Amino acid sequence: MNYLAHLHLAHISNTSLPGALLGEYARGSIDPRLPCSLQLGIRLHRRIDSFTDAHPLHAEAVRALPSPFRRYGGIIMDMMFDHFLARHWARYHDWPLEEFIAYSHRQLMPDKDWPDAMVTLVERLKQHNLLASYQSLDGITLALGRIDRRFRRPTPLPQCAPLLQQHYSAMEQAFLGFYPELQSFVLDQSRQP
């Protein structure tokens, strides 16, 4: 899952929104000096990613992608699942999406425990209103182009637009079947130590 889903899942499970994003950057053992809320957020982020990658609907959607896109299928599906979450937001949250995004921006105030990369991410999320841009395929295509720049070598991600349109309905059905199961999983996980 990508940023919007991680924030949404943190919110519905009453866990830390900053911790949900910090999971993108925390590698290896979780630093025991971090506040408990951030530690929980990192653990939940990792569990969400593991559940998502292993889920049959996600895995099948990745396998359905043609080469050379399949190699980047996890990234593509994470972005598309955020797109479908934004598009079907009213099914999953009582607040309007814009209100949730504003709330998330308020919760994501830089802290001394954050790595520089996360501070930069949060600045970009706010400055470019990235979470709202996930509602459109153009926004997803731009985000995939930005992800491409993180790789040492060029990837096919910037050329994804026709692929996304071609597989749109199947990806959407995968998301609609998958996300309620992920929500249930997260609520169960948030009750565990």
C-alpha positions in Angstrom: 0.0 0.0 0.0 1.1 3.6 -0.5 0.8 6.7 1.6 -2.9 7.4 1.5 -3.8 3.8 2.5 -1.2 3.7 5.3 -2.6 7.0 6.7 -6.1 5.8 6.4 -5.4 2.5 8.1 -3.5 4.2 10.9 -6.5 6.5 11.4 -9.1 3.8 11.6 -7.0 1.7 13.9 -6.2 4.7 16.2 -2.5 4.4 15.7 0.1 7.0 14.7 -0.1 8.6 11.3 3.6 9.7 11.5 4.4 6.1 12.5 2.5 4.8 9.5 4.8 6.8 7.2 7.9 6.2 9.2 7.6 2.5 8.3 8.7 3.5 4.8 12.1 4.5 6.2 12.8 2.4 9.3 15.0 -0.6 8.3 16.0 -3.5 10.5 15.2 -3.6 14.2 12.9 -0.8 15.4 14.8 1.7 17.6 13.6 1.1 21.1 14.3 4.8 21.9 11.5 5.9 19.6 8.2 6.8 21.2 5.9 3.8 21.6 3.4 5.3 19.1 6.0 5.4 16.4 7.2 1.9 17.1 3.7 0.6 16.8 3.2 2.6 13.6 6.3 1.0 12.1 5.3 -2.5 13.1 1.8 -2.0 11.7 3.2 -0.6 8.4 5.4 -3.7 8.0 2.5 -6.0 8.7 0.3 -4.2 6.2 3.0 -4.5 3.5 3.5 -8.2 4.2 -0.3 -8.9 4.2 -0.7 -7.0 1.0 2.2 -8.6 -0.9 1.0 -12.1 0.1 -2.7 -11.5 -0.6 -3.9 -13.5 -3.6 -5.8 -10.6 -5.2 -2.7 -8.3 -5.0 -0.4 -11.1 -6.2 -2.8 -12.0 -9.1 -3.0 -8.4 -10.2 0.8 -8.1 -10.3 1.1 -11.4 -12.2 -1.4 -10.1 -14.8 1.0 -7.3 -15.8 3.0 -7.8 -18.9 6.8 -7.7 -19.0 8.7 -5.4 -18.3 6.0 -3.9 -16.0 5.6 -7.0 -13.9 9.0 -6.5 -12.3 7.6 -3.2 -10.9 4.2 -4.7 -10.3 4.2 -4.2 -6.5 4.9 -0.5 -7.0 2.3 -0.1 -9.7 -0.4 -1.9 -7.6 0.4 0.0 -4.5 -0.1 3.3 -6.4 -3.3 2.0 -8.1 -4.7 0.8 -4.8 -4.2 4.3 -3.4 -6.0 5.6 -6.5 -8.9 3.3 -5.9 -9.0 4.2 -2.3 -9.2 7.9 -3.2 -11.9 7.2 -5.9 -14.0 5.0 -3.5 -13.2 7.0 -0.4 -16.8 7.4 0.8 -17.0 3.6 1.1 -14.2 3.5 3.7 -14.4 6.7 5.7 -17.1 9.0 7.0 -15.1 12.2 6.4 -14.7 13.7 2.9 -11.3 12.9 1.4 -10.3 16.6 1.5 -11.1 16.8 5.2 -9.0 13.6 5.9 -6.1 15.0 3.9 -6.2 18.3 5.8 -6.3 16.3 9.1 -3.4 14.1 7.9 -1.3 17.2 7.1 -1.9 18.6 10.6 -0.8 15.3 12.1 2.3 15.1 10.1 4.4 17.8 11.8 8.2 17.2 11.5 9.8 15.7 14.6 13.3 15.1 15.8 12.7 11.3 15.5 12.0 11.6 11.7 14.7 10.9 9.1 15.4 13.7 6.7 13.8 11.7 3.8 10.5 11.6 5.7 10.6 15.3 6.4 11.1 15.9 2.7 8.3 13.5 1.9 5.9 15.3 4.2 6.8 18.7 2.8 6.1 17.4 -0.7 2.9 15.7 0.3 1.7 19.1 1.6 3.2 21.4 -0.9 2.0 19.5 -4.0 -1.2 18.1 -2.4 0.0 14.6 -3.5 -2.7 12.6 -1.7 -5.5 14.4 -3.5 -3.7 13.9 -6.8 -4.1 10.2 -6.4 -7.8 10.6 -7.4 -6.8 10.8 -11.1 -4.8 8.5 -13.3 -2.7 11.5 -14.4 -1.8 12.0 -10.7 -0.8 8.3 -10.4 1.2 8.5 -13.7 3.1 11.5 -12.4 3.8 9.8 -9.1 5.1 6.7 -10.9 7.4 9.0 -12.9 8.7 10.4 -9.6 9.3 6.9 -8.3 11.3 6.1 -11.5 13.8 8.8 -10.6 14.7 6.9 -7.4 16.2 4.1 -9.4 19.7 4.1 -10.7 18.6 3.0 -14.1 15.4 4.1 -16.0 12.3 1.9 -15.5 9.1 1.6 -17.6 7.1 3.3 -14.8 6.8 6.7 -16.7 5.2 4.8 -19.6 2.5 3.1 -17.5 -0.5 5.2 -18.6 -1.7 2.9 -21.4 -1.2 -0.2 -19.1 -3.2 1.4 -16.3 -6.1 2.2 -18.6 -6.0 -1.3 -20.1 -6.0 -3.1 -16.7 -8.1 -0.5 -14.9 -11.2 -2.6 -14.3 -9.4 -5.7 -13.2 -7.2 -3.7 -10.8 -10.3 -2.0 -9.4 -12.0 -5.3 -8.8 -8.9 -6.6 -7.1 -8.8 -3.5 -4.8 -12.5 -3.7 -4.0 -12.2 -7.3 -2.9 -8.9 -6.8 -1.1 -9.3 -3.6 0.9 -12.1 -4.7 3.3 -10.0 -7.7 4.2 -7.0 -5.5 4.8 -9.0 -3.2 7.0 -10.1 -6.2 9.1 -6.6 -7.4 9.3 -5.3 -4.0 10.5 -8.0 -3.7 13.2 -7.0 -7.1 14.5 -3.3 -6.3 14.4 -3.8 -2.9 16.2 -5.2 -4.8 19.1 -2.1 -7.0 19.4 1.2 -5.9 21.1 
